[in-house]
Amino acid sequence: MTMPITSVTKDPEKLSLTVVADFPVSQERLWAAWEDPRQLERFWGPPFAPATFTHHDFRTGGRAEYFLTGPNGEKWPNSWKFAAVNPIDFFEAEDGDGDDMPTSMTFTFETTATGSRMIHVTRFSSVEAMEKTIPGMEEGFRAAMPQLDALLEA
C-alpha cells in the first residue's frame, strides 16, 4: 500500500495547514467515504483513537457529531457544522469544539489521471493555535489517511 499523503504545507501567514492526498479510486468513490458515517468511522481518527459518529447531517447547514475513543476508554467529543456542501466536489466545516481547535476545514475533491485527489485546508484562529494543534493533527492525518486508502481498496 502506498502512502496517500503527497504533501503537507504549513502557512503561518495564512494561518493554514494544507494536506494533499491521492487515491487510486474515482472522485465519486472518494466522496462516498465522507458521505457515509459508517465509512467515515473507519478512517476519521487515528488507529489508537477511532471515531464514532452519532449524527451526520451532511448538507449545507447540517451538523456532524462524533467522539474519538482513546486506548483507555476515554472519549473526546467533537462536532462539525457544515458551512457548505457541494456533492462530490467540496465541503467546508466549522469546528464545533472551539478552544484552540481549527476554526474551519475545507475538503476539495478532484479527478486526477490516476484516480482522485483530496485537498484538505485547515484554518486556525492564531499562530499560537496553529503551533499548539498542528503536531497532533499532522500525526493524526498521517495515521488516518492510510486507513482511508485501505477502505477505498476494499
N, CA, C and O atoms as a DFTB+ gen file, in Angstrom:
616 C
 N C O
     1  1       0.857      -1.185       0.000
     2  2       0.000       0.000       0.000
     3  2       0.896       1.238       0.000
     4  3       1.849       1.319       0.775
     5  1       0.594       2.181      -0.851
     6  2       1.366       3.417      -0.912
     7  2       0.835       4.403       0.121
     8  3      -0.285       4.271       0.615
     9  1       1.652       5.380       0.432
    10  2       1.232       6.426       1.365
    11  2       0.433       7.455       0.568
    12  3       0.974       8.082      -0.342
    13  1      -0.848       7.636       0.898
    14  2      -1.675       8.531       0.090
    15  2      -1.313      10.007       0.206
    16  3      -1.566      10.770      -0.726
    17  1      -0.720      10.436       1.343
    18  2      -0.409      11.859       1.503
    19  2       0.778      12.218       0.618
    20  3       1.851      11.624       0.722
    21  1       0.566      13.203      -0.259
    22  2       1.635      13.626      -1.162
    23  2       2.293      14.923      -0.713
    24  3       3.421      15.212      -1.112
    25  1       1.594      15.723       0.126
    26  2       2.232      16.926       0.656
    27  2       1.489      17.436       1.888
    28  3       0.281      17.254       2.038
    29  1       2.264      18.085       2.765
    30  2       1.730      18.759       3.949
    31  2       2.410      20.123       3.984
    32  3       3.636      20.203       4.065
    33  1       1.619      21.199       3.924
    34  2       2.173      22.549       3.864
    35  2       1.604      23.384       5.001
    36  3       0.389      23.526       5.134
    37  1       2.496      23.936       5.821
    38  2       2.093      24.829       6.910
    39  2       2.344      26.259       6.445
    40  3       3.437      26.568       5.971
    41  1       1.348      27.136       6.572
    42  2       1.481      28.521       6.140
    43  2       1.068      29.456       7.280
    44  3      -0.109      29.790       7.414
    45  1       2.051      29.884       8.115
    46  2       1.723      30.758       9.252
    47  2       1.093      32.088       8.830
    48  3       0.285      32.651       9.569
    49  1       1.458      32.596       7.641
    50  2       0.880      33.867       7.193
    51  2      -0.611      33.738       6.917
    52  3      -1.381      34.656       7.199
    53  1      -1.020      32.592       6.362
    54  2      -2.441      32.368       6.072
    55  2      -3.130      31.599       7.198
    56  3      -4.320      31.296       7.110
    57  1      -2.374      31.282       8.266
    58  2      -2.901      30.516       9.397
    59  2      -3.554      29.226       8.913
    60  3      -4.671      28.894       9.310
    61  1      -2.833      28.497       8.039
    62  2      -3.433      27.299       7.458
    63  2      -2.462      26.122       7.401
    64  3      -1.242      26.283       7.407
    65  1      -3.055      24.943       7.346
    66  2      -2.349      23.695       7.116
    67  2      -3.057      23.039       5.940
    68  3      -4.274      22.857       5.970
    69  1      -2.296      22.679       4.895
    70  2      -2.874      22.039       3.720
    71  2      -2.291      20.639       3.589
    72  3      -1.073      20.459       3.575
    73  1      -3.173      19.653       3.493
    74  2      -2.774      18.258       3.305
    75  2      -3.353      17.806       1.971
    76  3      -4.552      17.942       1.730
    77  1      -2.491      17.264       1.099
    78  2      -2.925      16.744      -0.192
    79  2      -2.701      15.235      -0.182
    80  3      -1.627      14.758       0.186
    81  1      -3.727      14.490      -0.592
    82  2      -3.630      13.033      -0.638
    83  2      -4.247      12.537      -1.935
    84  3      -5.285      13.029      -2.376
    85  1      -3.584      11.545      -2.544
    86  2      -4.056      10.963      -3.796
    87  2      -4.489       9.520      -3.569
    88  3      -3.864       8.772      -2.816
    89  1      -5.577       9.150      -4.241
    90  2      -6.145       7.811      -4.072
    91  2      -6.441       7.205      -5.443
    92  3      -6.811       7.930      -6.366
    93  1      -6.285       5.882      -5.592
    94  2      -6.491       5.228      -6.883
    95  2      -7.946       4.839      -7.132
    96  3      -8.221       3.749      -7.634
    97  1      -8.870       5.720      -6.786
    98  2     -10.304       5.466      -6.987
    99  2     -10.930       6.715      -7.592
   100  3     -10.311       7.778      -7.625
   101  1     -12.164       6.576      -8.071
   102  2     -12.859       7.722      -8.669
   103  2     -13.175       8.774      -7.610
   104  3     -13.221       8.488      -6.414
   105  1     -13.389       9.985      -8.081
   106  2     -13.783      11.088      -7.196
   107  2     -15.097      10.740      -6.493
   108  3     -15.273      11.059      -5.317
   109  1     -16.011      10.093      -7.199
   110  2     -17.298       9.716      -6.615
   111  2     -17.103       8.734      -5.456
   112  3     -17.764       8.850      -4.424
   113  1     -16.192       7.765      -5.629
   114  2     -15.952       6.783      -4.571
   115  2     -15.304       7.446      -3.357
   116  3     -15.642       7.129      -2.216
   117  1     -14.374       8.367      -3.604
   118  2     -13.725       9.080      -2.502
   119  2     -14.765       9.890      -1.730
   120  3     -14.776       9.868      -0.499
   121  1     -15.636      10.604      -2.443
   122  2     -16.689      11.388      -1.802
   123  2     -17.599      10.500      -0.958
   124  3     -17.977      10.874       0.152
   125  1     -17.947       9.333      -1.477
   126  2     -18.857       8.420      -0.780
   127  2     -18.321       8.023       0.591
   128  3     -19.100       7.789       1.515
   129  1     -16.998       7.945       0.732
   130  2     -16.408       7.591       2.025
   131  2     -16.665       8.675       3.064
   132  3     -16.781       8.380       4.254
   133  1     -16.754       9.928       2.623
   134  2     -17.018      11.047       3.548
   135  2     -18.520      11.193       3.805
   136  3     -18.930      11.660       4.868
   137  1     -19.323      10.798       2.840
   138  2     -20.769      10.961       2.912
   139  2     -21.414       9.952       3.871
   140  3     -22.437      10.250       4.488
   141  1     -20.829       8.781       3.995
   142  2     -21.395       7.691       4.783
   143  2     -20.719       7.626       6.153
   144  3     -19.528       7.324       6.225
   145  1     -21.446       7.901       7.245
   146  2     -20.803       7.929       8.563
   147  2     -20.170       6.595       8.964
   148  3     -19.190       6.588       9.709
   149  1     -20.706       5.465       8.489
   150  2     -20.108       4.170       8.843
   151  2     -18.739       4.004       8.161
   152  3     -17.828       3.405       8.732
   153  1     -18.600       4.535       6.941
   154  2     -17.289       4.510       6.286
   155  2     -16.358       5.530       6.945
   156  3     -15.183       5.244       7.171
   157  1     -16.874       6.697       7.248
   158  2     -16.099       7.763       7.883
   159  2     -15.484       7.277       9.198
   160  3     -14.349       7.624       9.524
   161  1     -16.229       6.484       9.939
   162  2     -15.723       5.950      11.207
   163  2     -14.504       5.047      11.019
   164  3     -13.706       4.876      11.940
   165  1     -14.366       4.477       9.838
   166  2     -13.266       3.540       9.606
   167  2     -11.934       4.237       9.337
   168  3     -10.883       3.597       9.307
   169  1     -11.991       5.579       9.139
   170  2     -10.715       6.275       8.900
   171  2     -10.571       7.603       9.638
   172  3      -9.443       8.062       9.817
   173  1     -11.658       8.244      10.076
   174  2     -11.503       9.544      10.752
   175  2     -11.047       9.278      12.176
   176  3     -11.763       8.676      12.976
   177  1      -9.883       9.724      12.463
   178  2      -9.271       9.436      13.754
   179  2      -8.189       8.388      13.562
   180  3      -8.331       7.483      12.741
   181  1      -7.125       8.511      14.309
   182  2      -6.018       7.558      14.184
   183  2      -6.409       6.176      14.720
   184  3      -7.390       6.057      15.454
   185  1      -5.657       5.140      14.364
   186  2      -5.999       3.778      14.793
   187  2      -6.145       3.636      16.308
   188  3      -6.936       2.818      16.777
   189  1      -5.391       4.423      17.077
   190  2      -5.449       4.309      18.538
   191  2      -6.616       5.084      19.155
   192  3      -6.859       4.974      20.356
   193  1      -7.345       5.869      18.345
   194  2      -8.485       6.636      18.855
   195  2      -9.561       6.717      17.770
   196  3      -9.762       7.774      17.173
   197  1     -10.258       5.591      17.513
   198  2     -11.256       5.580      16.436
   199  2     -12.439       6.499      16.718
   200  3     -12.769       6.792      17.867
   201  1     -13.061       6.938      15.639
   202  2     -14.214       7.835      15.721
   203  2     -15.517       7.047      15.707
   204  3     -15.622       5.997      15.073
   205  1     -16.507       7.577      16.419
   206  2     -17.880       7.077      16.353
   207  2     -18.762       8.281      16.053
   208  3     -18.811       9.233      16.833
   209  1     -19.457       8.239      14.926
   210  2     -20.358       9.337      14.548
   211  2     -21.753       9.029      15.066
   212  3     -22.334       7.992      14.746
   213  1     -22.281       9.943      15.870
   214  2     -23.617       9.781      16.434
   215  2     -24.660      10.565      15.635
   216  3     -25.860      10.342      15.788
   217  1     -24.196      11.486      14.781
   218  2     -25.079      12.301      13.940
   219  2     -24.261      12.739      12.734
   220  3     -23.111      13.150      12.886
   221  1     -24.845      12.657      11.526
   222  2     -24.113      13.059      10.318
   223  2     -25.109      13.584       9.291
   224  3     -25.552      12.849       8.408
   225  1     -25.455      14.862       9.415
   226  2     -26.383      15.528       8.505
   227  2     -25.529      16.292       7.494
   228  3     -25.268      17.485       7.651
   229  1     -25.103      15.580       6.462
   230  2     -24.083      16.050       5.513
   231  2     -24.706      16.917       4.427
   232  3     -24.868      16.488       3.284
   233  1     -25.051      18.148       4.806
   234  2     -25.627      19.121       3.872
   235  2     -25.290      20.510       4.404
   236  3     -24.960      20.664       5.580
   237  1     -25.372      21.516       3.541
   238  2     -25.125      22.889       3.977
   239  2     -26.082      23.212       5.126
   240  3     -27.295      23.046       5.004
   241  1     -25.517      23.675       6.241
   242  2     -26.309      23.977       7.425
   243  2     -26.460      22.801       8.373
   244  3     -26.938      22.972       9.494
   245  1     -26.061      21.607       7.944
   246  2     -26.169      20.418       8.784
   247  2     -25.005      20.313       9.759
   248  3     -24.091      21.138       9.751
   249  1     -25.053      19.280      10.600
   250  2     -24.011      19.053      11.607
   251  2     -23.605      17.589      11.619
   252  3     -24.378      16.693      11.280
   253  1     -22.374      17.388      12.019
   254  2     -21.894      16.042      12.329
   255  2     -21.447      16.078      13.782
   256  3     -20.810      17.036      14.221
   257  1     -21.779      15.041      14.516
   258  2     -21.340      14.929      15.901
   259  2     -20.665      13.582      16.050
   260  3     -21.171      12.561      15.583
   261  1     -19.507      13.594      16.710
   262  2     -18.749      12.356      16.857
   263  2     -17.888      12.437      18.107
   264  3     -17.742      13.494      18.721
   265  1     -17.325      11.298      18.464
   266  2     -16.333      11.282      19.525
   267  2     -15.246      10.300      19.162
   268  3     -15.485       9.308      18.473
   269  1     -14.058      10.583      19.631
   270  2     -12.930       9.671      19.494
   271  2     -12.833       8.907      20.815
   272  3     -13.047       9.472      21.887
   273  1     -12.512       7.632      20.722
   274  2     -12.357       6.811      21.918
   275  2     -10.886       6.448      22.062
   276  3     -10.304       5.803      21.190
   277  1     -10.294       6.871      23.172
   278  2      -8.883       6.619      23.424
   279  2      -8.626       5.193      23.879
   280  3      -9.561       4.443      24.158
   281  1      -7.352       4.822      23.953
   282  2      -6.974       3.448      24.286
   283  2      -7.439       3.003      25.675
   284  3      -7.575       1.805      25.926
   285  1      -7.683       3.953      26.575
   286  2      -8.140       3.605      27.920
   287  2      -9.634       3.868      28.104
   288  3     -10.128       3.950      29.229
   289  1     -10.350       4.000      26.973
   290  2     -11.790       4.199      27.040
   291  2     -12.236       5.642      27.181
   292  3     -13.436       5.917      27.208
   293  1     -11.274       6.586      27.273
   294  2     -11.656       7.993      27.370
   295  2     -12.308       8.443      26.059
   296  3     -11.970       7.948      24.984
   297  1     -13.243       9.385      26.165
   298  2     -13.972       9.854      24.983
   299  2     -13.764      11.352      24.819
   300  3     -13.888      12.127      25.767
   301  1     -13.440      11.739      23.572
   302  2     -13.242      13.149      23.240
   303  2     -14.294      13.543      22.221
   304  3     -14.172      13.189      21.049
   305  1     -15.340      14.277      22.645
   306  2     -16.404      14.660      21.713
   307  2     -15.986      15.838      20.825
   308  3     -15.155      16.664      21.204
   309  1     -16.579      15.885      19.652
   310  2     -16.360      16.997      18.749
   311  2     -17.547      17.074      17.798
   312  3     -18.377      16.166      17.748
   313  1     -17.617      18.158      17.051
   314  2     -18.684      18.304      16.057
   315  2     -18.206      19.214      14.941
   316  3     -17.261      19.987      15.100
   317  1     -18.876      19.104      13.821
   318  2     -18.652      19.993      12.680
   319  2     -19.994      20.597      12.307
   320  3     -21.028      19.934      12.375
   321  1     -19.966      21.861      11.914
   322  2     -21.140      22.490      11.303
   323  2     -20.775      22.694       9.841
   324  3     -19.785      23.354       9.524
   325  1     -21.581      22.121       8.954
   326  2     -21.272      22.199       7.530
   327  2     -21.697      23.558       6.972
   328  3     -22.886      23.837       6.822
   329  1     -20.707      24.392       6.670
   330  2     -20.961      25.723       6.126
   331  2     -21.339      25.642       4.656
   332  3     -22.107      26.467       4.160
   333  1     -20.795      24.636       3.952
   334  2     -21.099      24.449       2.534
   335  2     -20.834      22.995       2.175
   336  3     -19.831      22.414       2.589
   337  1     -21.745      22.413       1.399
   338  2     -21.567      21.052       0.893
   339  2     -21.978      21.065      -0.572
   340  3     -23.125      21.370      -0.899
   341  1     -21.040      20.733      -1.450
   342  2     -21.302      20.642      -2.876
   343  2     -20.911      19.226      -3.286
   344  3     -19.738      18.964      -3.552
   345  1     -21.889      18.298      -3.341
   346  2     -21.579      16.881      -3.530
   347  2     -20.576      16.586      -4.642
   348  3     -20.630      17.128      -5.746
   349  1     -19.701      15.734      -4.295
   350  2     -18.508      15.171      -4.934
   351  2     -17.375      16.171      -5.171
   352  3     -16.270      15.762      -5.526
   353  1     -17.622      17.480      -4.982
   354  2     -16.573      18.470      -5.241
   355  2     -15.921      19.035      -3.981
   356  3     -14.694      19.100      -3.910
   357  1     -16.706      19.442      -2.990
   358  2     -16.083      20.004      -1.784
   359  2     -17.093      20.109      -0.652
   360  3     -18.307      20.086      -0.858
   361  1     -16.546      20.224       0.548
   362  2     -17.349      20.646       1.682
   363  2     -16.482      21.464       2.619
   364  3     -15.267      21.281       2.697
   365  1     -17.136      22.364       3.323
   366  2     -16.453      23.184       4.321
   367  2     -17.186      22.999       5.638
   368  3     -18.415      23.036       5.697
   369  1     -16.407      22.800       6.691
   370  2     -16.996      22.598       8.009
   371  2     -16.304      23.500       9.018
   372  3     -15.093      23.715       8.963
   373  1     -17.097      24.019       9.934
   374  2     -16.556      24.781      11.057
   375  2     -16.445      23.831      12.228
   376  3     -17.355      23.043      12.484
   377  1     -15.336      23.902      12.937
   378  2     -15.143      23.035      14.084
   379  2     -16.045      23.505      15.209
   380  3     -16.050      24.687      15.555
   381  1     -16.806      22.584      15.780
   382  2     -17.766      22.937      16.807
   383  2     -17.206      22.931      18.216
   384  3     -17.917      23.222      19.177
   385  1     -15.919      22.596      18.336
   386  2     -15.332      22.441      19.661
   387  2     -14.834      23.767      20.232
   388  3     -14.773      23.935      21.449
   389  1     -14.477      24.709      19.355
   390  2     -13.928      25.986      19.829
   391  2     -12.535      25.800      20.396
   392  3     -11.730      25.058      19.833
   393  1     -12.243      26.456      21.494
   394  2     -10.925      26.381      22.132
   395  2      -9.830      26.692      21.120
   396  3      -9.952      27.627      20.328
   397  1      -8.767      25.909      21.150
   398  2      -7.655      26.134      20.227
   399  2      -7.744      25.247      18.993
   400  3      -6.780      25.130      18.237
   401  1      -8.885      24.632      18.792
   402  2      -9.042      23.771      17.633
   403  2      -9.113      24.643      16.380
   404  3      -9.282      25.859      16.467
   405  1      -8.982      24.007      15.214
   406  2      -9.094      24.778      13.969
   407  2     -10.440      25.485      13.897
   408  3     -11.432      25.023      14.461
   409  1     -10.456      26.615      13.190
   410  2     -11.715      27.332      13.050
   411  2     -12.544      26.776      11.903
   412  3     -13.773      26.765      11.979
   413  1     -11.884      26.312      10.833
   414  2     -12.627      25.730       9.717
   415  2     -11.751      24.774       8.930
   416  3     -10.522      24.836       8.972
   417  1     -12.423      23.888       8.211
   418  2     -11.751      22.916       7.360
   419  2     -12.470      22.895       6.025
   420  3     -13.699      22.867       5.971
   421  1     -11.695      22.907       4.944
   422  2     -12.266      22.772       3.612
   423  2     -11.666      21.526       2.972
   424  3     -10.448      21.354       2.948
   425  1     -12.525      20.667       2.460
   426  2     -12.100      19.462       1.752
   427  2     -12.533      19.621       0.302
   428  3     -13.721      19.774       0.017
   429  1     -11.570      19.584      -0.614
   430  2     -11.854      19.669      -2.044
   431  2     -11.467      18.342      -2.666
   432  3     -10.430      17.772      -2.327
   433  1     -12.294      17.846      -3.575
   434  2     -12.066      16.561      -4.232
   435  2     -11.991      16.806      -5.730
   436  3     -12.816      17.530      -6.288
   437  1     -11.005      16.205      -6.379
   438  2     -10.880      16.372      -7.826
   439  2     -10.390      15.078      -8.463
   440  3      -9.754      14.243      -7.821
   441  1     -10.707      14.941      -9.740
   442  2     -10.271      13.784     -10.508
   443  2      -8.853      14.015     -10.999
   444  3      -8.504      15.119     -11.417
   445  1      -8.032      12.964     -10.948
   446  2      -6.662      13.023     -11.455
   447  2      -6.481      11.927     -12.503
   448  3      -7.384      11.121     -12.727
   449  1      -5.318      11.900     -13.140
   450  2      -5.032      10.887     -14.158
   451  2      -5.019       9.484     -13.565
   452  3      -5.288       8.511     -14.270
   453  1      -4.711       9.370     -12.279
   454  2      -4.606       8.049     -11.647
   455  2      -5.738       7.748     -10.666
   456  3      -5.715       6.711     -10.003
   457  1      -6.723       8.632     -10.563
   458  2      -7.829       8.406      -9.634
   459  2      -8.413       9.708      -9.153
   460  3      -9.081      10.417      -9.907
   461  1      -8.156      10.034      -7.866
   462  2      -8.714      11.264      -7.310
   463  2      -7.774      11.834      -6.260
   464  3      -6.894      11.150      -5.737
   465  1      -7.991      13.107      -5.973
   466  2      -7.167      13.835      -5.005
   467  2      -8.092      14.522      -4.010
   468  3      -9.157      15.028      -4.363
   469  1      -7.651      14.524      -2.758
   470  2      -8.321      15.272      -1.705
   471  2      -7.356      16.356      -1.254
   472  3      -6.198      16.080      -0.939
   473  1      -7.844      17.594      -1.225
   474  2      -7.050      18.719      -0.726
   475  2      -7.780      19.221       0.509
   476  3      -8.913      19.695       0.431
   477  1      -7.118      19.108       1.641
   478  2      -7.732      19.489       2.913
   479  2      -7.002      20.709       3.455
   480  3      -5.798      20.653       3.708
   481  1      -7.719      21.805       3.631
   482  2      -7.139      23.029       4.181
   483  2      -7.799      23.298       5.528
   484  3      -9.018      23.437       5.623
   485  1      -6.978      23.368       6.557
   486  2      -7.455      23.707       7.895
   487  2      -7.019      25.127       8.194
   488  3      -5.863      25.485       7.966
   489  1      -7.933      25.939       8.702
   490  2      -7.614      27.322       9.072
   491  2      -7.678      27.461      10.584
   492  3      -8.517      26.853      11.248
   493  1      -6.775      28.272      11.109
   494  2      -6.652      28.465      12.553
   495  2      -6.926      29.917      12.924
   496  3      -6.858      30.810      12.079
   497  1      -7.237      30.138      14.200
   498  2      -7.552      31.486      14.673
   499  2      -6.293      32.305      14.944
   500  3      -6.350      33.535      14.941
   501  1      -5.150      31.641      15.179
   502  2      -3.923      32.368      15.508
   503  2      -2.714      31.468      15.254
   504  3      -2.849      30.253      15.109
   505  1      -1.540      32.079      15.203
   506  2      -0.298      31.314      15.053
   507  2      -0.127      30.396      16.269
   508  3       0.342      29.265      16.138
   509  1      -0.508      30.887      17.445
   510  2      -0.393      30.078      18.662
   511  2      -1.258      28.821      18.568
   512  3      -0.823      27.729      18.936
   513  1      -2.482      28.983      18.074
   514  2      -3.372      27.828      17.911
   515  2      -2.785      26.843      16.908
   516  3      -2.863      25.629      17.097
   517  1      -2.197      27.378      15.838
   518  2      -1.544      26.516      14.840
   519  2      -0.432      25.704      15.476
   520  3      -0.375      24.482      15.339
   521  1       0.456      26.408      16.180
   522  2       1.626      25.747      16.763
   523  2       1.217      24.699      17.786
   524  3       1.874      23.666      17.916
   525  1       0.143      24.959      18.507
   526  2      -0.315      24.021      19.525
   527  2      -0.985      22.797      18.902
   528  3      -0.840      21.686      19.413
   529  1      -1.712      22.990      17.810
   530  2      -2.568      21.956      17.243
   531  2      -1.914      21.128      16.143
   532  3      -2.154      19.924      16.055
   533  1      -1.082      21.759      15.294
   534  2      -0.578      21.075      14.108
   535  2       0.192      19.779      14.395
   536  3      -0.042      18.793      13.696
   537  1       1.090      19.724      15.375
   538  2       1.820      18.457      15.540
   539  2       0.909      17.239      15.717
   540  3       1.113      16.217      15.062
   541  1      -0.077      17.337      16.580
   542  2      -1.010      16.230      16.783
   543  2      -1.903      16.006      15.580
   544  3      -2.215      14.868      15.232
   545  1      -2.316      17.099      14.942
   546  2      -3.187      16.993      13.773
   547  2      -2.450      16.316      12.617
   548  3      -3.002      15.439      11.953
   549  1      -1.210      16.723      12.380
   550  2      -0.442      16.120      11.293
   551  2      -0.216      14.634      11.569
   552  3      -0.330      13.811      10.661
   553  1       0.100      14.293      12.803
   554  2       0.286      12.884      13.171
   555  2      -1.023      12.116      12.951
   556  3      -1.008      10.992      12.451
   557  1      -2.141      12.720      13.321
   558  2      -3.442      12.083      13.125
   559  2      -3.741      11.841      11.660
   560  3      -4.212      10.765      11.292
   561  1      -3.470      12.841      10.810
   562  2      -3.703      12.673       9.372
   563  2      -2.815      11.579       8.797
   564  3      -3.269      10.762       7.996
   565  1      -1.558      11.562       9.203
   566  2      -0.634      10.541       8.682
   567  2      -1.062       9.140       9.114
   568  3      -0.759       8.162       8.431
   569  1      -1.762       9.039      10.239
   570  2      -2.284       7.746      10.687
   571  2      -3.628       7.418      10.031
   572  3      -3.909       6.257       9.737
   573  1      -4.461       8.445       9.803
   574  2      -5.812       8.222       9.289
   575  2      -5.863       7.988       7.782
   576  3      -6.656       7.162       7.329
   577  1      -5.055       8.677       6.996
   578  2      -5.160       8.567       5.544
   579  2      -4.849       7.168       5.017
   580  3      -5.517       6.731       4.080
   581  1      -3.873       6.439       5.564
   582  2      -3.714       5.051       5.104
   583  2      -4.948       4.190       5.403
   584  3      -5.239       3.246       4.668
   585  1      -5.674       4.517       6.484
   586  2      -6.920       3.799       6.777
   587  2      -7.959       4.082       5.705
   588  3      -8.695       3.180       5.305
   589  1      -8.030       5.335       5.229
   590  2      -8.938       5.689       4.152
   591  2      -8.528       4.953       2.882
   592  3      -9.382       4.432       2.166
   593  1      -7.232       4.907       2.598
   594  2      -6.720       4.197       1.428
   595  2      -7.143       2.729       1.479
   596  3      -7.601       2.177       0.478
   597  1      -6.988       2.099       2.644
   598  2      -7.359       0.681       2.793
   599  2      -8.859       0.486       2.594
   600  3      -9.276      -0.482       1.958
   601  1      -9.674       1.395       3.130
   602  2     -11.128       1.328       2.959
   603  2     -11.487       1.415       1.482
   604  3     -12.336       0.662       1.004
   605  1     -10.849       2.326       0.758
   606  2     -11.160       2.534      -0.659
   607  2     -10.736       1.353      -1.510
   608  3     -11.356       1.070      -2.535
   609  1      -9.684       0.659      -1.093
   610  2      -9.200      -0.510      -1.853
   611  2     -10.044      -1.741      -1.611
   612  3     -10.010      -2.686      -2.400
   613  1     -10.810      -1.739      -0.516
   614  2     -11.600      -2.934      -0.155
   615  2     -12.724      -3.189      -1.140
   616  3     -13.477      -4.150      -0.981
